[in-house]
Amino acid sequence: MSVKSCIDRYIKEEYGSITPETAFVGKLLFNNVKGKVLDFGCGPSLLYWAMFMQNATSIDAFDILSENIEYLKNLLVKSKKPEIYYKLADWLLTHGLAANPYSKKDKSLVMDAFKKIGKLKVANILKSLPFKKKYDYVTEIGCIGCVNSESELLIAVKNMYARLKKDGSALFVNWLARRTDIAEEVPQFDGMAPISIAIFKKVFKKAGFRNIKLAYKKNKADTGFATIIYGTAKR
Ligand SMILES: C[S@@+](CC[C@H](N)C(=O)[O-])C[C@H]1O[C@@H](n2cnc3c(N)ncnc32)[C@H](O)[C@@H]1O
């Protein structure tokens, strides 16, 4: 399947209209992520992004909030029943993702995603992780916003590195706070504060990563976050 047909199918199955921002992250996941995956800071939205991880064979994940993990586990239990679609649609709606909760169409994309989800745990990206396995891909979508200093960033990135097989890769996607002077000269860390490519590169290198490819993308969506930093790195 091509990324276009994945997105077409998403729309056809009526998960909702797709914003340029969602399509952008969806494409990144579709084009990069493969094999056994561990998602860092999955939030309640793992299932949503899993629909775009078409080349993943399994997806384990964790989040610091037990509510998020409980929510996902409940979805998985209920996935055997039709009302799951309504639950998912409710969630998408509350997150502004414009899903249609009244769709009567086949929902195979979400069911395929469910089948790939494996271990879901409560864990902190800044502490030792309860995953011993090595993965082909580790992903982090917005989770790095939780770090408060460069030394915390290094701990988080080292944790990602440690869970990768040799030649495994990491995908990073982070939103910068909306401001006009983003980028290199604003290395603050507080929640979603700007972390520049320069800082990411320095920290990734320290953690042992190579082939570090990072870029900025202007985000036109009115979500309060002006710019996305995204990219991949290899172990
Ligand atoms: C912006 S949300 C992104 C969630 C999800 N990845 C997505 O794309 O929708 C950030 C997530 O990181 C989680 N988080 C924050 N601090 C964390 C930490 N120290 N360790 C693990 N997860 C953390 C939050 O609970 C939240 O679910």
The ligand as an SDF file (V2000), in Angstrom:
LIG
                    3D

 27 29  0  0  0  0  0  0  0  0999 V2000
    1.9050   15.6780   23.6220 C   0  0  0  0  0  0  0  0  0  0  0  0
    1.4670   14.1220   24.3010 S   0  0  0  0  0  0  0  0  0  0  0  0
    1.7150   13.0810   22.8950 C   0  0  0  0  0  0  0  0  0  0  0  0
    1.0050   11.7710   22.9890 C   0  0  0  0  0  0  0  0  0  0  0  0
    1.0690   10.8970   21.7510 C   0  0  0  0  0  0  0  0  0  0  0  0
    2.4100   10.4490   21.4710 N   0  0  0  0  0  0  0  0  0  0  0  0
    0.4590   11.6160   20.5490 C   0  0  0  0  0  0  0  0  0  0  0  0
    1.1560   11.8450   19.5590 O   0  0  0  0  0  0  0  0  0  0  0  0
   -0.7280   11.9400   20.5630 O   0  0  0  0  0  0  0  0  0  0  0  0
    2.8720   13.7540   25.3390 C   0  0  0  0  0  0  0  0  0  0  0  0
    2.7340   12.4340   26.0790 C   0  0  0  0  0  0  0  0  0  0  0  0
    3.9510   12.2100   26.8100 O   0  0  0  0  0  0  0  0  0  0  0  0
    3.6150   11.6620   28.0680 C   0  0  0  0  0  0  0  0  0  0  0  0
    4.7100   11.9360   28.9920 N   0  0  0  0  0  0  0  0  0  0  0  0
    5.0110   13.1120   29.6100 C   0  0  0  0  0  0  0  0  0  0  0  0
    6.0980   12.9850   30.3700 N   0  0  0  0  0  0  0  0  0  0  0  0
    6.5010   11.6870   30.2290 C   0  0  0  0  0  0  0  0  0  0  0  0
    7.5680   10.9390   30.7780 C   0  0  0  0  0  0  0  0  0  0  0  0
    8.4530   11.4960   31.6210 N   0  0  0  0  0  0  0  0  0  0  0  0
    7.6900    9.6360   30.4370 N   0  0  0  0  0  0  0  0  0  0  0  0
    6.7980    9.0640   29.5830 C   0  0  0  0  0  0  0  0  0  0  0  0
    5.7680    9.7260   29.0380 N   0  0  0  0  0  0  0  0  0  0  0  0
    5.6190   11.0240   29.3530 C   0  0  0  0  0  0  0  0  0  0  0  0
    2.3170   12.3520   28.4480 C   0  0  0  0  0  0  0  0  0  0  0  0
    1.5980   11.6380   29.4370 O   0  0  0  0  0  0  0  0  0  0  0  0
    1.6060   12.4210   27.1020 C   0  0  0  0  0  0  0  0  0  0  0  0
    0.7920   11.3010   26.8870 O   0  0  0  0  0  0  0  0  0  0  0  0
  1  2  1  0
  2  3  1  0
  2 10  1  0
  3  4  1  0
  4  5  1  0
  5  6  1  0
  5  7  1  0
  7  8  2  0
  7  9  1  0
 10 11  1  0
 11 12  1  0
 11 26  1  0
 12 13  1  0
 13 14  1  0
 13 24  1  0
 14 15  1  0
 14 23  1  0
 15 16  2  0
 16 17  1  0
 17 18  1  0
 17 23  2  0
 18 19  1  0
 18 20  2  0
 20 21  1  0
 21 22  2  0
 22 23  1  0
 24 25  1  0
 24 26  1  0
 26 27  1  0
M  CHG  2   2   1   9  -1
M  END
$$$$
